[in-house]
C-alpha cells in the first residue's frame, strides 16, 4: 500500500495560488484543489486530516548556507552579541578557562556592533589567551583576528608577504597586528580545525534544527571533501533529516573522485549540484570589490579574489563534469566581473549559473545583468544585519544595496538564503526583512520602501525560486508531480505567519515523511 496523506479544509498556498486540499502519495504531490475534488481521487486507506483552515506552504529552501560551519558555530564560542572589545576579551578568557586544550575558535564578532567600532588587536587577544592559538572569525567569514600564538604557529611574521587575494593586517612598524583578510585566513585554517571532517551526528543535529524552522532543503556551499564525506555517510544511512544540495569549493574540485560528484540517491535526499568560487570579499571588512573607494575608507576599494584565468579554467572543468557554476560577488565591480566569467557557461548545466549575494547592483550594472541573467542568490537578512552600510558606502550608493524590487521588476530570479552561520539561519527573519526593509529598531542597510517585496513574493524567494536556482523546479511548489515537501502552520494568513516567524511552524514534511512535529502537537 502506498504512503498517502490528505489534508482538507485547509488553506494551501501552492507557490502560485491557493487551494483547499492537498493529497500526497509516495513522496509526491498527487492532487491539489477543492476538498471535494481531492477526496474523489484519494485512495482507500489514505490518512486524512481536517486542518480547520490553517495554512499549508511549500517547504522552505535555504539556497546558500554552510552546514559544517554552522555546526561548528552551534557547538563553539559564539561572540556575536559582544558589545565592546573588553567584553569580547572577557568572554574569550572565560571560554578558554573552561576549555583548557586545543585552539580557541570564536565566531561572529563584528566591529560595527562594538561600542567604539574598533577591531581587537593581537595584543588584546593575548590578554584573553596567550599559551595557545586563538582564532576569532569576523561575522562575515571574510576576515579573522588571531593572537600571537596563532601567528607563530601559522608562520606569519614581519617578513611574510600578502598572498594573492588576501591581506595581512599590520601595525605602523610593519609587524602583523593579528588581522587576516580573505586568502590570508588560509594560514590558520588547520589551526581552527576547519579542515577536519565534521561529526556526522553533529551535522544531523544541525539539519534537524533546520527542519524545526520549516526548512526542507538546504544548499551547503564551498563544500570540501571532509564535509561531503560526512554528509554522504548520513545519506547512506538514510538519516538526512532534510534535503541537502552541495556546491563544492571550486578551488578544491580536483580532490573529489568522479563517484563523489554524482552520489546515488533514489530518494533525492542528497545531490552535488555545482561549485562555488570567489571573486571578492564582504562589506564588513571592506574586502567587497567596489568600482569606487569606500566612503569611510577612501584609500580602500576592496579585494579581487583569484585571477580571471584561474577562475575561468576551474569553471570550465566543473561544467565539463555537469556541475553548475556559482560565483560569490558582493561589490559592484565584483558583480560585473562575475557576469563576464559566467556568461560563457549560461545554459551549459541542468542548474543555472548563479551569483551569490549580488550585494550592490547600481543602475549601470542592469544592462549586463539583463544580458547574462544568472540566478541571484541573495540574503535578505543582510538588510538588517548591515544597517551600518550607508556609512560604509555613502547613502547614495547604498540605495542600490539589496535592491530586491528593482531586480525582481527586471525579471531576475531571486532565491532567498541566510549564509548561516554568518547570519542567523532562521528563514523567517529573512522573510520579514524582505517585506519590512527595516529591523525592529528601524535600522536598515537600504531602507528604501520601494525595494520591499510582497509577502507572496518573499515566500516565493524561499520556495519556487530557490528550487529553480537549484535546477529542481519540482522543489518549492505544491503542484501535481512535485516533491511533497511542505509545512503546516498554526495560522490562517501568510502575513501573520511572516510576522510571527518560526513559532508558527506546526509540522515539517520532507518527501511525504514528517520530519518535525511541534511537541505540543504530539501530546
C-alpha positions, -999 to 999 in steps of 0.1 A, spaced: 0 0 0 13 35 -8 21 60 19 -7 86 13 -18 116 32 -47 140 25 -52 174 42 -85 191 36 -104 222 49 -70 239 46 -56 270 30 -29 255 7 -5 280 -9 9 261 -38 36 287 -46 14 304 -71 -22 303 -59 -44 290 -31 -64 257 -28 -84 239 -1 -69 204 -1 -37 185 -8 -30 148 -15 4 133 -14 14 97 -22 48 81 -21 66 113 -16 50 133 -44 20 156 -47 -8 138 -64 -36 164 -63 -44 199 -51 -77 217 -53 -111 218 -36 -117 194 -7 -143 176 -28 -122 171 -59 -91 159 -39 -113 135 -19 -126 119 -51 -91 109 -62 -77 97 -28 -71 60 -25 -88 39 1 -68 40 33 -54 74 28 -47 92 61 -69 123 62 -66 154 84 -90 183 87 -68 214 92 -96 238 102 -85 264 77 -48 265 87 -21 272 62 0 247 42 31 261 25 57 245 3 88 236 23 112 265 27 146 263 9 178 280 20 197 283 -12 230 293 4 244 284 38 273 265 53 263 233 71 297 224 85 305 259 97 270 263 112 275 230 131 309 242 144 293 276 154 264 259 172 289 239 193 315 265 199 323 300 212 298 325 198 306 361 204 281 379 181 264 397 210 297 412 224 294 450 226 330 460 234 365 447 229 367 444 267 336 422 268 350 402 239 383 396 257 365 386 289 342 362 270 371 345 253 391 343 286 362 326 303 357 301 274 394 293 274 395 286 311 366 261 306 382 246 275 419 243 285 433 224 255 434 230 218 430 261 196 403 285 209 380 294 180 354 321 182 329 332 156 305 361 149 322 393 163 315 424 143 333 457 149 302 476 138 284 462 168 311 472 193 309 504 213 339 521 196 336 502 163 372 490 165 389 458 158 406 438 186 444 437 182 468 408 186 479 422 220 443 424 233 437 388 223 469 378 240 453 390 272 425 365 267 446 335 256 484 336 254 495 299 258 479 285 226 464 297 193 432 318 193 413 324 160 384 348 161 363 349 129 346 380 118 308 378 114 312 379 76 336 349 75 359 370 53 384 381 80 398 369 113 418 383 141 443 360 159 466 361 188 504 359 188 505 322 194 484 316 162 506 339 142 537 319 153 520 286 146 510 298 112 544 311 104 533 347 99 558 373 108 571 407 97 586 392 65 555 373 54 541 387 22 504 391 15 490 361 -5 472 368 -38 436 378 -30 444 383 7 460 407 31 478 405 64 469 434 88 500 453 100 508 479 127 527 510 117 561 493 122 551 466 97 546 438 123 514 417 119 486 431 141 466 399 141 441 407 114 439 384 84 417 391 53 404 367 27 430 343 14 454 352 43 430 333 66 441 300 50 472 303 71 452 295 102 425 271 88 442 240 101 447 255 135 410 263 137 401 227 128 383 238 97 399 212 76 388 182 98 358 161 89 327 173 109 310 147 130 281 133 110 259 131 141 265 168 148 256 176 112 224 157 116 215 177 147 221 209 128 199 197 99 171 186 123 172 221 138 168 235 103 137 213 100 121 229 131 124 263 113 105 250 83 135 243 61 131 212 39 161 218 16 194 235 23 222 242 -2 255 240 16 283 260 -1 321 258 -5 320 221 5 353 204 9 359 166 9 356 165 47 321 179 48 310 159 18 322 126 33 302 133 65 270 142 46 274 111 23 276 90 55 242 104 66 228 98 32 240 62 31 223 55 64 192 73 52 191 96 82 193 130 65 165 150 82 161 174 53 173 175 17 209 187 11 224 201 -21 261 206 -22 281 233 -41 317 221 -39 346 246 -33 358 254 -67 395 256 -57 393 220 -43 374 203 -71 403 181 -80 402 165 -46 368 148 -54 365 115 -72 341 111 -101 318 90 -78 318 118 -53 304 142 -79 273 121 -86 262 102 -55 235 77 -60 203 86 -41 169 73 -51 150 95 -27 167 127 -37 179 135 -2 215 144 -13 230 157 -45 260 176 -58 246 205 -78 275 228 -85 307 245 -75 313 278 -58 342 302 -64 350 337 -50 356 370 -68 357 393 -38 351 396 -1 325 413 21 313 448 31 321 443 68 359 440 65 359 463 34 370 435 11 340 436 -12 354 448 -45 339 482 -55 342 504 -86 350 534 -63 366 536 -28 347 531 4 331 563 18 345 556 52 380 545 39 389 565 8 421 545 4 403 512 0 381 497 -27 382 460 -17 400 429 -30 397 408 -61 400 371 -52 416 348 -78 426 357 -113 402 356 -143 423 329 -159 423 306 -129 386 311 -123 376 305 -160 397 274 -162 383 259 -130 347 268 -140 352 251 -174 364 219 -156 334 220 -133 309 224 -162 325 195 -181 316 174 -150 280 186 -152 284 210 -122 267 244 -122 290 274 -116 282 298 -88 304 329 -80 305 349 -48 303 386 -58 292 414 -34 307 446 -46 295 461 -79 329 457 -95 329 420 -85 293 415 -98 304 429 -132 334 405 -131 313 375 -122 289 383 -151 319 382 -175 332 350 -161 298 332 -160 285 343 -194 302 316 -214 286 289 -193 249 300 -194 227 271 -203 255 245 -200 243 227 -169 209 215 -155 211 241 -128 216 278 -138 247 298 -133 245 318 -101 258 349 -85 259 346 -47 250 377 -28 250 403 -56 251 429 -28 255 461 -48 237 464 -82 236 501 -93 216 511 -124 247 510 -146 250 472 -139 214 464 -150 222 461 -187 249 435 -181 227 416 -156 198 416 -180 221 402 -207 235 373 -187 206 367 -163 222 344 -137 202 333 -108 208 358 -80 210 341 -46 205 368 -20 204 371 18 175 393 29 187 392 65 217 413 55 192 442 50 190 442 88 225 430 97 243 455 76 225 485 90 258 504 90 262 501 52 251 537 44 281 550 63 304 525 47 293 531 11 277 565 13 239 569 12 236 574 -25 255 542 -33 238 522 -5 205 530 -22 214 501 -46 223 476 -20 200 446 -17 177 461 -43 152 433 -45 123 451 -60 144 467 -87 159 433 -96 126 415 -95 109 441 -117 137 434 -142 126 398 -143 156 383 -124 153 351 -105 159 359 -68 164 330 -45 164 335 -7 190 323 17 208 330 50 245 325 45 244 309 80 264 309 103 274 344 90 238 355 96 211 337 115 198 306 98 161 314 106 144 319 72 115 338 88 139 365 97 148 369 60 112 368 50 103 396 74 133 416 63 122 413 27 88 427 33 96 453 60 131 465 49 137 478 85 146 458 116 125 461 148 147 492 158 141 509 124 176 502 111 184 491 75 212 487 51 189 502 25 156 513 40 140 525 7 105 511 10 103 508 -28 127 478 -26 103 458 -5 85 427 -19 50 414 -11 46 385 13 38 361 -15 69 373 -34 90 369 -3 78 333 2 85 327 -35 121 336 -30 124 308 -4 104 282 -23 98 280 -60 126 305 -69 151 286 -48 141 253 -64 147 268 -98 180 282 -87 190 246 -78 178 233 -111 149 215 -95 116 231 -104 98 203 -85 111 217 -52 93 246 -36 59 242 -51 29 221 -42 16 210 -76 9 175 -91 42 157 -96 62 180 -72 81 166 -43 59 165 -12 79 189 9 56 211 30 48 230 62 17 230 82 13 263 101 -9 272 131 -21 304 114 -45 312 86 -28 341 67 7 345 52 14 380 66 6 367 101 30 338 96 58 360 85 53 384 114 52 355 139 81 336 124 92 301 131 69 297 161 41 292 137 56 260 122 35 231 134 48 203 112 75 199 86 72 172 59 100 161 36 92 138 7 59 128 23 76 119 56 71 140 87 104 154 98 92 177 126 61 178 148 59 206 174 60 190 208 26 205 219 10 188 188 24 154 197 7 152 231 
